[in-house]
Each structure stands twice: as structure tokens, then as C-alpha cells.
């Protein structure tokens, strides 16, 4: 085994543990899931977790950090895709909604288990969330300033648009009536209504 | 101690255990909270729980059943308060939102721990949820039929209105910027936009 082969295998194991932790946390909650639940889902020995991750909280932090960075990237890419606030909002809501429907298990964990993070990790994740909120609020404020949107309370509109997307993670089922893309279209319409987009 | 005094005291203990279970489930999740966590919050001996409730799941079921019946009652009362769909929706959203902000801890438990209920209890609670959903969908359908609302998809509008209210339980903080009543007013405006109410 070469050194780079060892590294590759360690990376794979680390990723397997993260995937297993998402399932275990979603199923039993952070406090209800034991490290043994996680290694058992990953098909590894109980000790494997501490070879690759410092603690159960560290796993939650990695899942949460990656998830929030993905969401921030998706929001910023949508905003960069156009100069027109209506087009920006359409792209943003469609991507945000499709992501929360497809990745509903991860989304549940990172939105419902914030309180289980260490204070330091909580601060870091809350900063990321504030950045995401601010991007959406600024977009809506720009739309209002340019006369594309009509809403006296851009802050509340931003809360509502994000809240609708996040709550999809609670109720979405893979075998339900709606595909992620259909939901994306419907929620674009809802978001345009909320901001009062001129059509 | 008279017999009715005994009964009163037993009722009080049962209620104290339910309140303690709400706190323990909200803090550590259903699977993470032990029966000892619950009796300790209630200030009772570890054995007290089985004198008054059959199991931890039975506590969750009682909390969930009461919470859903309260919500159904609040929805039906709002609808009965007027013949006009716009007035009905205003009353419904205001009450639903204020309730989810004030009772955010209970609302988190009953909305996020459904999967922890026994199959039989899950069926009963899901029936209650379908009844609540159907009340809101029917209200919006009536509003569209009467020309008060303009939305091609009353079912999706009903999902969104309820979803916005439920998600308040995730993010609402007692020491945050908004009082439950302010939030009620803001969300009435959002709901009227979503259904396309003529103003």
C-alpha cells in the first residue's frame, strides 16, 4: 500500500462515518444516537470513530459546516447568475428548494441539532446562517429599491422565503406526491407572491 | 386525605410529568431523553413515571395528541368566526402563528418527533394532521371559488401557510426581536399574499 493509497482509504472511511452519522442523527437525534450506532451503520469497528474524528460533536460540526457552506454557495451562485432581482430570486428559491428536498435528511440534522454543537462551533455556524440570511434580505431590498418587488418588510419576507425552504426538510418524503423540481417551481411562485414581484 | 384529594394530586403529578417530558424531549430529543431525565426535571422519584404513565412513548403520545387537538380547535374556531374566507384566513393565521410562537417548545416536540410514536399512535396523529390540512385547503378553495383569492394551487398554498407557521417553532426565541402578536400580523400579510387575496 502506498502512502497516497493509505490517505485515500482514510478519506473514504472518514466520509463513510459522516454519512453514517447523518443517518444516525436523523433517526435518533444527536443525543439519542451513540457512536456505536454510527460505526455500526458504517460497517466499522466501534473504535474506528476516534481514529478518524475527535468526537460525536465533531462529526455533527463537520456535517453542519459542509451543509451550511453548500447552502451559502448555492445562494451566492444564484445571485451572481443575473443582475435582475426577480431572476436572482427565481434561481435562488428553485435551487434552495430542490436542495432541501433532495438532501432532506442532512437538512433536518443541520437545522434541528444546532443546540448540540459546542458554543464555539455554534458561533461559527450561526455566522454562516447570518450571512445566508443577509444575502437573501439584501436581494429583496435591492428588488424593492429597483421597483421590481413590493413589500414593506424585506427582512420578514427573507425570513419567510428561507423558512418555507427549510421546513421542506421536515415534511418532504422521497415517495411523496411531489418531485423536487415540481416543488421548486411551486415555491418560486410562492416567493414571487411573498416579495410582491411585479408580473 | 379524601379520595378526591388523591385524584387531584395524581392529576397534578401526571401534568408535571408531561411538562417535564416536553422540556426533556425538546432538549435531548425523544431517544436522547431518559425517563430519569424526565422525573428529575419533575422533581419526582425515578419510579414515579410508571405509576402515572405506561411508557416514555405514552408521554410523547399524550403531548402530541393534546397539541394536535389544540391546533385543530384553533383552526376550526377561526373558520367558524366568519363566513368570509379572507376574514377566516386572517383569524386562522394570526391564531396559528401566535400559538406556535408562544408554545414553540411543545410545537417542536410534536412536529419533530412524529417518527418516535408507535405505529398505532402515528396513524392517529397523522389523521389529525390530515384533518387540519384539509380544513385549511378547503378554506382556500372556498376563497378561490368565491373570487376572494387568486391562486391556481390551493393545496400548495395550504401547505405553505401551515409550513410557515410550524417552522416558527424552529427559529422563535422568547428573547428575540418579535413578539408573538407582531409575528401574527406579519404572517397574516404573508398568507394573504400567498393565496392572492384581493385587497
Interface residues (C-beta under 8 A of the other chain):
Chain A: X27 X28 X29 X30 X31 X32 X33 X111 X112 X115 X153 X156 X157 X159 X160 X163 X164 X166 X167 X168 X170 X171 X186 X187 X189 X190 X193 X194 X196
Chain B: X27 X28 X29 X30 X31 X32 X33 X111 X112 X115 X153 X156 X157 X159 X160 X163 X164 X166 X167 X168 X170 X171 X186 X187 X189 X190 X193 X194 X196
